[in-house]
Amino acid sequence: MNTDPLEAVLFDCDGTLVDSESPSIRVLVNFVSEFGLQLDFEEALREFSGNELAEVLRGIEQKLGRSLPQDFEQQFRRRQIPILKEQLQAIDGAAELLNAMTLPACVASNAPLHKIQVCLEATGLDRHFAKSRIFSAYQIQTWKPAPDLFLMAAQSLGVAPARCAVVEDSRFGIDAGLAAGMQVFAFDPHGVHDHNPQVTSVRSLSRLIPIFCH
């Protein structure tokens, strides 16, 4: 396992810093039901969390047996954003960890830039990240589990990948961090996932304070 000294931390956003997966998937499940497809919420949460929306929609179309409207994603975002602004909460321990951080940090997410900013602002976590330290896969049109987004963020921070920590909750982000050659910390609050031996699993973000805050 890579034990190089850490010089930067790359955070995922959805499901890692903010509890946005549940409300977003609920909006998606309700919207899809209007097209005749009934999805179980818990199953959808397990299957779709952390994945690129385009991939999620392709999976839904396979289940539905036909294409969704061309403006489905736009309509979904229009429904999603107000719900996030109203209901979104920070993950327990996120503010505590960010307040204590001494290493430089950024956000690197599969979500669109506007959605990332809405999530951070709604939870008050935006004060910890300058706009120049918020990175979206939509900027490069390459999504996790490809490592490109993390590598771009590391280059922007001027830190070698081996000296970057990645904090992720989804298998897509964990795989991306490993592919980038970074030190990966899996946020697994319920301790239910089996992880690669190279991955450090934590059930609380506050457990990272001694590691990231010197």
ChimeraX attribute file (.defattr): number of C-alpha atoms within 10 A of each C-alpha:
attribute: neighborCount
match mode: 1-to-1
recipient: residues
	/A:1	8
	/A:2	12
	/A:3	9
	/A:4	11
	/A:5	11
	/A:6	19
	/A:7	19
	/A:8	23
	/A:9	26
	/A:10	27
	/A:11	22
	/A:12	27
	/A:13	29
	/A:14	26
	/A:15	19
	/A:16	24
	/A:17	28
	/A:18	22
	/A:19	20
	/A:20	22
	/A:21	20
	/A:22	17
	/A:23	16
	/A:24	21
	/A:25	19
	/A:26	18
	/A:27	16
	/A:28	21
	/A:29	19
	/A:30	14
	/A:31	17
	/A:32	20
	/A:33	11
	/A:34	9
	/A:35	12
	/A:36	9
	/A:37	16
	/A:38	14
	/A:39	17
	/A:40	10
	/A:41	15
	/A:42	11
	/A:43	9
	/A:44	17
	/A:45	18
	/A:46	12
	/A:47	12
	/A:48	18
	/A:49	21
	/A:50	26
	/A:51	18
	/A:52	19
	/A:53	16
	/A:54	11
	/A:55	12
	/A:56	16
	/A:57	18
	/A:58	14
	/A:59	14
	/A:60	20
	/A:61	15
	/A:62	10
	/A:63	12
	/A:64	15
	/A:65	10
	/A:66	11
	/A:67	12
	/A:68	15
	/A:69	10
	/A:70	8
	/A:71	8
	/A:72	14
	/A:73	15
	/A:74	11
	/A:75	12
	/A:76	15
	/A:77	16
	/A:78	11
	/A:79	15
	/A:80	19
	/A:81	16
	/A:82	12
	/A:83	15
	/A:84	21
	/A:85	16
	/A:86	9
	/A:87	12
	/A:88	23
	/A:89	17
	/A:90	21
	/A:91	18
	/A:92	16
	/A:93	16
	/A:94	18
	/A:95	18
	/A:96	12
	/A:97	20
	/A:98	21
	/A:99	14
	/A:100	14
	/A:101	19
	/A:102	15
	/A:103	15
	/A:104	17
	/A:105	25
	/A:106	24
	/A:107	25
	/A:108	28
	/A:109	27
	/A:110	26
	/A:111	22
	/A:112	15
	/A:113	18
	/A:114	10
	/A:115	19
	/A:116	23
	/A:117	17
	/A:118	17
	/A:119	25
	/A:120	23
	/A:121	14
	/A:122	18
	/A:123	21
	/A:124	13
	/A:125	18
	/A:126	16
	/A:127	12
	/A:128	17
	/A:129	16
	/A:130	11
	/A:131	13
	/A:132	11
	/A:133	16
	/A:134	20
	/A:135	25
	/A:136	23
	/A:137	21
	/A:138	15
	/A:139	13
	/A:140	11
	/A:141	10
	/A:142	15
	/A:143	25
	/A:144	24
	/A:145	23
	/A:146	18
	/A:147	21
	/A:148	19
	/A:149	26
	/A:150	32
	/A:151	22
	/A:152	16
	/A:153	24
	/A:154	25
	/A:155	12
	/A:156	13
	/A:157	19
	/A:158	11
	/A:159	17
	/A:160	15
	/A:161	22
	/A:162	19
	/A:163	19
	/A:164	29
	/A:165	24
	/A:166	29
	/A:167	28
	/A:168	29
	/A:169	24
	/A:170	24
	/A:171	17
	/A:172	19
	/A:173	28
	/A:174	27
	/A:175	19
	/A:176	24
	/A:177	30
	/A:178	19
	/A:179	16
	/A:180	22
	/A:181	20
	/A:182	29
	/A:183	26
	/A:184	26
	/A:185	22
	/A:186	25
	/A:187	24
	/A:188	21
	/A:189	15
	/A:190	9
	/A:191	11
	/A:192	8
	/A:193	14
	/A:194	9
	/A:195	14
	/A:196	13
	/A:197	8
	/A:198	13
	/A:199	20
	/A:200	15
	/A:201	22
	/A:202	18
	/A:203	14
	/A:204	18
	/A:205	23
	/A:206	17
	/A:207	14
	/A:208	18
	/A:209	18
	/A:210	11
	/A:211	12
	/A:212	20
	/A:213	13
	/A:214	9
